[in-house]
């Protein structure tokens, strides 16, 4: 029987260190490049600049290819593992969503949330990643934005989801 650090497993030791270094690398690249998804779309429509938009599209393509690679490897490594698919019927519950929330309610909440984040991102000058980077640089407005995101998440999970289930429930 293993004791001490060996009892918790090597992943409990390696994963936090790996994510710390990965976060430092991503933060450094985001700070140096000025990466911002909302800013890229804004710059394209307002100034016809495509530098940030190309980075955003590269992130989407990289995420899509990573997703395909992940789901090509996971079934081979873990034979009994699968991802629950949603039914095309809009009245069926969404896997992973709060119980009672249908696909139609989930889509409506996602559209409202996305629209709100887009408008606020343009008003404040950047997406949540950019606001986080600017907050670590000492921008007080960005720090209040991040605090507001956490407060908004609490409000959403305490009241908005229950309201959506009451309106769009199964």
N, C-alpha and C positions, 0 to 999 in steps of 0.2 A: 504494500500500500504506500503510495507516494504521499509525501508531506511537504508543506511549505509551498514554494513557487511551482514545483512540479505538480502539485495537486490541482492547481487551477488551470493548468494546460498552457501550452506555448502560445496559443492564440490570444489569451488574456494578456500576455506580455507584448507580443509583436504587434497586434492590431492597433492599440493606442499610439505606439511609437510611429508606426507606418502612417496613420491618419494625421498625426501631428506634422510630420515632414511633408506629406501630400498637401495639407492645408497651407503650410508655409510656402510651398512652391506655387500653388494656385493663387494665393494672396499676392505673392511677389509679381507673378505674371499679370494678374488683374490690375495691380497698382501701376506697373510700368507701361502697360498697353492702354490703360484707360478704358478697358472693356466695359461695355454697357449695352444690354440688348435694347432697351427702350431708346437710349441715346443714338444707337445705330439707325433705328427706324426713323427717329426724329431728324437726324442729320441728313438722311437720304431724301426725305420729303422737303425739308426746309432749305438745305444748302447743296443738294446733289452730291454729297460726300458719301463714298461707299466703304471707307476703311473699316469702320466699326461694324457695318452691316455684313461685310465679308467674314469678319470674325464670328459674328453671331450665326451666320449660315454654316460656318465650319463647325461650330459647337453643335448645331442641330444634326449635321451629317455625322459627326463623330459620335454623338449620343445614339443615333440610330444604328450605326455600325456596331457600336459597343453592345447595344441591346441584342442585336442579331447574334453576335459572337457569344454573349452570355447565355442565350437560350439555345445555342448550338452545343455548348459545353456542359451546362448544368444537367440536362437529361442523361448524358453519358456518365457524369460523375455521381449523380444521385438518381438512380433509376426510378424511384417511387415519387419523385418530386414533380409537381405540375402547377401551372398557374390557372386559377379558375377564370373562365371566359364569361363575359356578360352575354345575356340572351338579347336577341334583336327586339324583343318585346319591351317597350318603354316602361311597363308597369312592374318589371321584375326587379328585385333588390340588386344593388351593385355590390360585388364582392369587395370587402374591405371598407365599405361605407358604413355609417351608423345604421343599426337595424331599423327598418321601416322607411328608409329613404330610397325612393325609386330612381331609375335612370333619368327620367325626365326632371325630377327635382335636383338631382346631382348636376345635370348639365346646366340648368338654370342658375344654380349657385356658382358653378364654375365660370359662366359667362359674366355674371354680376361681379364676382371677385376679380376676374381678369380685366374687365372694363375699368373697375375702380383702381386697380394697381397701375393700369396703363395711364389713366388720367393723372393720378398722383405722381407717377414716375416722370411724366413730362413736366408737370408743374414744379416738382422738386429738382429736376435735372438729372435723373438717373434711376436705374432699376435697383432692387434691393442689394444686389452684389456691389454695385457702384456706391450706394449709400453706406454700406458696411466699410468699404475701403476708405471712403472720405471720412467716415466717423473715426477710423483708426488714425487718420491724418490730423484729427483735431477739429473737424468741422462740426460745430454744435448743432446745426440744423439736421445733419445726418444722424447724429446721436439721438435726437428727439424722434426722428423718423423710425429708427430701429426700435425704440421704446414703444412708439405708437403701433408698430407691427405686432409686438408681443401683446399689447393691450387689446388690439383688434382680434388677434387669434383667440384670446380668452373669451371675449364677447361672442365671437363666432361659435365657439364650441359650447358655451353655456346656454346661449339663447337662440341664435340664428338657425342652428341645425334642428333644434326642437320645433321652431316655427315652420321650417321647411317640411319636416315630417308631418306636422299637423295639416299643412296645406297640400303637399304632394304625396302624402303617405300611401302605403299600399292598402 
